[in-house]
Amino acid sequence: MLKGISPIMSPDLLKIIMEMGHGDEICIGDGNFPSANYGRRLVRLDGHGGPDILGAMLPLFPLDGFVPAPG
């Protein structure tokens, strides 16, 4: 059992952020964002808002300083 991980985090999302490396990007989009057109992998977290998802993700990994001004 893993402690301190928000129940919002799905196993698929945990795997994806575990595999991220320098310069990789992740998008947290709302239900109207055409994610299937942009991403190779898609994880749905229906019923959770962007701020809640971001709050669940940020404690799990550091932000990358590889890109000086992300766009």
C-alpha positions in Angstrom: 0.0 0.0 0.0 1.3 3.5 -0.9 0.7 6.2 1.7 0.3 9.9 1.1 -1.0 9.5 -2.5 -4.3 11.2 -3.3 -7.1 8.8 -4.2 -7.6 11.1 -7.3 -4.5 9.6 -8.8 -5.3 6.6 -11.0 -2.8 3.8 -11.5 -2.4 4.8 -15.2 -1.6 8.4 -14.2 0.9 7.3 -11.6 2.6 5.2 -14.2 2.8 8.0 -16.7 4.3 10.5 -14.3 6.7 7.9 -13.0 8.0 7.4 -16.6 8.3 11.2 -17.3 11.8 12.5 -18.0 13.5 15.9 -18.5 11.5 18.0 -20.9 8.4 15.8 -21.0 5.1 17.7 -20.7 1.7 16.8 -19.4 -1.6 18.6 -20.1 -4.5 18.8 -17.7 -7.4 19.7 -19.8 -11.1 20.1 -19.2 -13.8 17.9 -20.8 -14.0 20.0 -23.9 -10.2 19.8 -24.7 -9.7 17.7 -27.8 -7.0 15.6 -26.1 -7.3 12.6 -28.5 -6.0 14.9 -31.2 -2.8 15.9 -29.3 -1.7 13.2 -26.9 -0.3 9.7 -27.4 -1.7 8.7 -24.0 -5.0 9.8 -22.4 -6.1 9.4 -18.8 -9.6 10.5 -17.9 -10.2 11.7 -14.3 -13.9 12.5 -14.7 -15.5 14.4 -11.8 -12.3 16.1 -10.7 -11.3 19.7 -11.5 -8.0 20.9 -12.8 -6.8 22.4 -9.5 -7.6 19.2 -7.6 -5.7 17.1 -10.1 -2.7 19.4 -10.1 -2.8 19.4 -6.3 -2.7 15.6 -6.2 0.1 15.5 -8.8 2.6 18.2 -7.6 3.6 16.5 -4.3 4.7 13.4 -6.3 7.4 14.9 -8.5 9.5 18.1 -8.8 8.8 20.6 -11.5 11.5 20.5 -14.2 13.7 23.6 -14.7 14.9 22.2 -18.1 12.7 24.7 -19.9 13.4 28.3 -18.8 10.0 29.6 -19.8 7.4 26.9 -20.5 4.8 28.0 -23.0 
